[in-house]
Amino acid sequence: MAGHHPHRASHAPAFATALGITLLYAAVELAGGIWSQSLALLGDAGHMFSDALALGLAAGAAWIARRPAGERHSYGWARAEVLGALLNGLLMFPIVVLLVVEAVQRLMAPRPVLAAGVVVIAFFGLVVNGLVAYILTRGAHNLNARAALVHVIGDLASSLAALLAGAVIYATGWLLIDPILSIVIAILILATTLRLLRDTLHVLMEGVPAALGLSEIGNALAAIPGVIAVHDLHIWGITPESISLSAHMEIEKLEDWPGILARSRRMLHDRFGIEHVTLQPEALGTALPRKAVIQLWPRGRRPHR
């Protein structure tokens, strides 16, 4: 068997910087929304606070993930970021519900909005979110950072909605645009949250990462010279960025195993980006009966189940 634990670079500084900027401006938007009575601005502030929470969890998880594996945590602490994402997603539902309830109430009974203040604050929101997006792009390049970047792009859209609401109210006095756009922001937050929960639960359920195909990898391993068949193939993510694989490989000659192992690991790394690999060799005729294996990829054939 062979195992490999890749080094996890910490992206906490980039997350922490983005967190500080996001929290500061979320507080400004919250105060501005209360002062101007703009629900769209309050909704955008709520979205930014949710992203600040996500960034805080990401920063904390990146720091915790640096802790090495030990007797009690053989995989280390990397999955803390997955649990943090789950918590963050669950906490978003009350925010969405409150925002929609308030929007419906304002649709039924519109309130005055200080449009000029909304326009100014929302404009600076566009600038701030652009800066945060730049920091995340420059500071970290893993999947977690790209997911955070999606949230920031959502904030850009939310700030644009608040800017539009303020401009429409200033030009026409149509107050209903504010709660209408607030509902749009709530839908945006809900859609982002549902995607986050879907991806988080997929990792926690040990699902095969979306970018990888179980059969494709099984056939690739079975095609390596000297391999007769591959079975009990499992692929899962400790986190979305740290992929693990284990499999049994029936081979023609056990003395050829070192070369087969090296070629298998190199292929899995180069073609599929999988670094944490555990492979078990089985000599010809010593594998479990076919009906006992979970999956079987015979050389040059489709897998049997």
C-alpha positions as CSV (number, residue, x, y, z in Angstrom):
1,M,0.0,0.0,0.0
2,A,1.1,3.6,-0.5
3,G,-0.2,6.8,1.0
4,H,0.6,10.4,0.6
5,H,-0.5,13.4,2.6
6,P,0.0,16.6,0.5
7,H,1.1,19.8,2.2
8,R,-1.8,22.3,2.7
9,A,-0.8,25.9,2.1
10,S,-2.5,28.4,4.4
11,H,-4.7,31.0,2.7
12,A,-5.8,32.5,6.0
13,P,-4.1,35.9,5.4
14,A,-6.0,36.5,2.2
15,F,-9.3,35.5,3.9
16,A,-8.5,37.6,7.0
17,T,-7.9,40.7,4.9
18,A,-11.0,40.2,2.8
19,L,-12.9,39.5,6.1
20,G,-11.8,42.8,7.6
21,I,-12.8,44.9,4.6
22,T,-16.2,43.1,4.2
23,L,-17.1,43.5,7.9
24,L,-16.2,47.2,7.9
25,Y,-18.3,48.0,4.9
26,A,-21.2,45.7,6.0
27,A,-21.4,47.8,9.1
28,V,-21.5,50.9,7.0
29,E,-24.2,49.5,4.8
30,L,-26.2,48.4,7.9
31,A,-26.0,51.9,9.4
32,G,-26.8,53.5,6.0
33,G,-29.8,51.2,5.5
34,I,-31.3,52.0,8.9
35,W,-30.7,55.8,8.3
36,S,-32.1,55.8,4.8
37,Q,-34.9,53.2,5.4
38,S,-33.7,51.2,2.4
39,L,-34.5,47.5,2.6
40,A,-32.4,46.8,-0.5
41,L,-29.4,48.3,1.3
42,L,-30.2,46.4,4.5
43,G,-30.5,43.2,2.4
44,D,-27.2,43.9,0.8
45,A,-25.7,44.4,4.2
46,G,-27.1,41.1,5.4
47,H,-25.6,39.4,2.3
48,M,-22.2,41.0,3.1
49,F,-22.5,39.9,6.8
50,S,-23.2,36.3,5.6
51,D,-20.1,36.5,3.3
52,A,-18.1,37.9,6.2
53,L,-19.2,34.9,8.2
54,A,-18.1,32.6,5.4
55,L,-14.8,34.4,5.1
56,G,-14.3,34.2,8.9
57,L,-15.0,30.4,8.8
58,A,-12.7,30.0,5.9
59,A,-9.9,31.9,7.6
60,G,-10.4,29.9,10.8
61,A,-10.6,26.6,8.9
62,A,-7.4,27.5,6.9
63,W,-5.6,28.0,10.2
64,I,-7.0,24.9,11.9
65,A,-6.3,22.8,8.8
66,R,-2.6,23.4,9.3
67,R,-2.7,21.2,12.4
68,P,-1.0,17.9,11.6
69,A,-2.6,14.5,11.8
70,G,-2.4,12.8,15.1
71,E,-3.6,9.7,17.1
72,R,-7.2,11.0,17.3
73,H,-7.4,12.7,13.9
74,S,-5.6,10.6,11.3
75,Y,-6.7,12.9,8.5
76,G,-5.8,16.0,10.3
77,W,-8.2,18.9,10.8
78,A,-8.8,19.8,7.1
79,R,-12.5,19.0,7.2
80,A,-13.1,21.8,9.7
81,E,-13.7,24.1,6.7
82,V,-16.5,21.7,5.4
83,L,-18.2,21.8,8.8
84,G,-17.9,25.5,8.9
85,A,-19.5,25.8,5.5
86,L,-22.4,23.6,6.7
87,L,-22.9,25.8,9.7
88,N,-22.7,29.0,7.6
89,G,-25.3,27.7,5.2
90,L,-27.7,26.7,7.9
91,L,-27.4,30.2,9.6
92,M,-28.4,31.9,6.3
93,F,-32.0,30.6,6.3
94,P,-33.2,32.9,9.1
95,I,-31.7,35.9,7.3
96,V,-33.5,35.0,4.1
97,V,-36.8,34.5,5.9
98,L,-36.6,37.8,7.7
99,L,-35.6,39.7,4.6
100,V,-38.6,38.3,2.6
101,V,-41.0,39.0,5.4
102,E,-39.9,42.6,5.7
103,A,-40.0,43.0,1.9
104,V,-43.6,41.7,1.8
105,Q,-44.6,44.1,4.5
106,R,-43.1,47.0,2.6
107,L,-44.9,45.9,-0.6
108,M,-48.1,46.2,1.3
109,A,-47.1,49.5,3.1
110,P,-44.3,51.3,1.4
111,R,-42.0,53.6,3.5
112,P,-40.0,56.6,2.5
113,V,-36.4,56.0,1.4
114,L,-33.5,58.5,1.4
115,A,-32.6,57.7,-2.2
116,A,-29.4,59.9,-2.4
117,G,-27.8,58.2,0.5
118,V,-28.6,54.8,-0.9
119,V,-27.0,55.6,-4.2
120,V,-23.8,56.8,-2.5
121,I,-23.4,53.9,-0.1
122,A,-24.3,51.3,-2.8
123,F,-21.7,52.8,-5.2
124,F,-19.0,52.4,-2.6
125,G,-20.2,48.9,-2.1
126,L,-19.4,48.1,-5.7
127,V,-15.9,49.5,-5.1
128,V,-15.4,47.5,-1.9
129,N,-16.6,44.2,-3.4
130,G,-14.3,44.7,-6.3
131,L,-11.4,45.1,-4.0
132,V,-12.3,42.0,-2.0
133,A,-12.6,40.0,-5.2
134,Y,-9.1,41.2,-6.2
135,I,-7.7,40.2,-2.9
136,L,-9.2,36.7,-3.1
137,T,-8.0,36.3,-6.7
138,R,-4.5,37.3,-5.7
139,G,-4.2,35.7,-2.3
140,A,-5.6,32.2,-2.8
141,H,-6.2,29.9,-5.7
142,N,-7.9,26.8,-4.1
143,L,-11.5,25.7,-4.6
144,N,-12.5,27.3,-1.3
145,A,-11.2,30.7,-2.4
146,R,-13.0,30.4,-5.8
147,A,-16.3,29.6,-3.9
148,A,-15.8,32.7,-1.7
149,L,-15.2,34.6,-4.9
150,V,-18.6,33.5,-6.2
151,H,-20.1,35.0,-3.0
152,V,-18.3,38.3,-3.6
153,I,-19.7,38.4,-7.2
154,G,-23.1,37.9,-5.7
155,D,-22.4,40.9,-3.4
156,L,-21.5,42.9,-6.5
157,A,-24.9,42.1,-7.9
158,S,-26.6,43.0,-4.6
159,S,-24.8,46.4,-4.5
160,L,-25.8,47.0,-8.0
161,A,-29.5,46.2,-7.1
162,A,-29.3,48.7,-4.2
163,L,-27.8,51.3,-6.5
164,L,-30.5,50.8,-9.0
165,A,-33.3,51.0,-6.3
166,G,-31.9,54.3,-5.0
167,A,-31.6,55.8,-8.5
168,V,-35.1,54.7,-9.5
169,I,-36.6,56.2,-6.2
170,Y,-34.6,59.4,-6.6
171,A,-35.7,59.8,-10.2
172,T,-39.3,58.6,-10.0
173,G,-40.3,58.3,-6.4
174,W,-41.4,54.6,-7.0
175,L,-40.9,53.1,-3.6
176,L,-41.9,49.6,-4.5
177,I,-38.6,49.0,-6.4
178,D,-36.9,48.7,-3.0
179,P,-38.8,45.7,-1.7
180,I,-38.9,44.1,-5.1
181,L,-35.1,44.2,-5.4
182,S,-34.9,43.0,-1.8
183,I,-36.7,39.9,-2.8
184,V,-34.3,39.5,-5.7
185,I,-31.4,39.7,-3.2
186,A,-33.1,37.1,-1.0
187,I,-33.5,34.7,-3.9
188,L,-29.8,35.3,-4.7
189,I,-28.7,34.5,-1.1
190,L,-31.0,31.4,-1.0
191,A,-29.6,30.1,-4.3
192,T,-26.0,30.6,-3.1
193,T,-26.8,28.9,0.2
194,L,-28.5,25.9,-1.4
195,R,-25.5,25.4,-3.7
196,L,-23.2,25.7,-0.7
197,L,-25.2,23.1,1.3
198,R,-25.4,20.7,-1.7
199,D,-21.6,20.8,-2.2
200,T,-20.9,20.5,1.6
201,L,-23.2,17.5,2.1
202,H,-21.7,15.8,-1.0
203,V,-18.3,16.0,0.7
204,L,-19.6,14.9,4.1
205,M,-21.4,11.9,2.4
206,E,-18.0,10.9,0.9
207,G,-19.3,11.5,-2.7
208,V,-17.1,11.3,-5.7
209,P,-15.9,14.8,-6.6
210,A,-18.0,16.3,-9.4
211,A,-15.0,16.8,-11.7
212,L,-14.0,13.2,-11.5
213,G,-15.5,10.0,-13.1
214,L,-15.3,6.8,-11.1
215,S,-15.5,4.6,-14.3
216,E,-13.0,6.7,-16.1
217,I,-10.5,6.4,-13.4
218,G,-11.2,2.7,-12.9
219,N,-10.6,2.1,-16.6
220,A,-7.4,4.2,-16.6
221,L,-6.0,2.1,-13.7
222,A,-7.0,-1.2,-15.4
223,A,-5.2,-0.1,-18.6
224,I,-1.8,0.1,-16.9
225,P,0.5,-2.7,-18.1
226,G,0.5,-5.6,-15.8
227,V,-2.9,-4.9,-14.2
228,I,-5.6,-7.6,-14.7
229,A,-8.5,-5.8,-13.0
230,V,-9.4,-3.0,-10.5
231,H,-12.1,-3.3,-7.9
232,D,-13.2,-1.7,-4.6
233,L,-12.4,1.7,-6.1
234,H,-13.3,4.6,-3.8
235,I,-12.8,8.3,-4.5
236,W,-13.8,11.0,-2.0
237,G,-12.7,14.4,-0.8
238,I,-11.4,15.2,2.7
239,T,-12.2,18.7,1.5
240,P,-13.2,19.8,-2.1
241,E,-9.5,20.5,-2.7
242,S,-8.0,17.4,-1.1
243,I,-9.0,14.2,-2.9
244,S,-8.3,10.7,-1.8
245,L,-8.5,7.4,-3.6
246,S,-8.2,3.8,-2.6
247,A,-8.5,0.6,-4.7
248,H,-7.5,-3.0,-5.0
249,M,-5.5,-3.9,-8.1
250,E,-5.2,-7.5,-9.3
251,I,-1.9,-7.9,-11.1
252,E,-0.1,-10.5,-13.1
253,K,3.1,-10.7,-11.1
254,L,3.7,-9.3,-7.6
255,E,7.3,-8.6,-8.4
256,D,6.1,-6.0,-10.9
257,W,4.2,-4.1,-8.2
258,P,6.7,-1.3,-7.5
259,G,6.7,-0.2,-11.2
260,I,2.9,-0.6,-11.4
261,L,2.4,1.5,-8.2
262,A,4.7,4.3,-9.5
263,R,2.9,4.4,-12.9
264,S,-0.5,4.4,-11.2
265,R,0.4,7.2,-8.8
266,R,1.9,9.3,-11.5
267,M,-1.1,8.8,-13.8
268,L,-3.6,9.7,-11.0
269,H,-1.7,12.8,-10.2
270,D,-1.0,14.0,-13.7
271,R,-4.4,13.2,-15.3
272,F,-6.8,13.6,-12.3
273,G,-5.0,15.7,-9.7
274,I,-5.3,13.0,-7.0
275,E,-2.4,13.0,-4.6
276,H,-3.6,11.0,-1.6
277,V,-3.5,7.4,-3.0
278,T,-3.8,4.0,-1.3
279,L,-3.5,1.0,-3.6
280,Q,-3.5,-2.7,-2.6
281,P,-2.0,-5.3,-4.9
282,E,-3.5,-8.7,-5.3
283,A,-1.8,-11.6,-7.0
284,L,-3.6,-13.4,-9.9
285,G,-6.1,-15.8,-8.4
286,T,-6.1,-14.4,-4.9
287,A,-8.7,-11.7,-5.3
288,L,-12.2,-12.0,-3.8
289,P,-14.9,-13.8,-5.8
290,R,-16.5,-11.6,-8.4
291,K,-19.8,-11.4,-6.5
292,A,-18.1,-10.1,-3.4
293,V,-16.4,-7.1,-5.0
294,I,-18.0,-3.7,-4.9
295,Q,-17.1,-2.9,-8.5
296,L,-14.9,-4.5,-11.1
297,W,-13.0,-2.9,-14.0
298,P,-11.4,-5.8,-16.0
299,R,-8.7,-4.7,-18.3
300,G,-10.1,-3.5,-21.6
301,R,-13.8,-4.0,-20.6
302,R,-16.6,-2.0,-19.0
303,P,-17.1,-2.3,-15.3
304,H,-19.3,-5.0,-13.8
305,R,-21.5,-4.3,-10.8
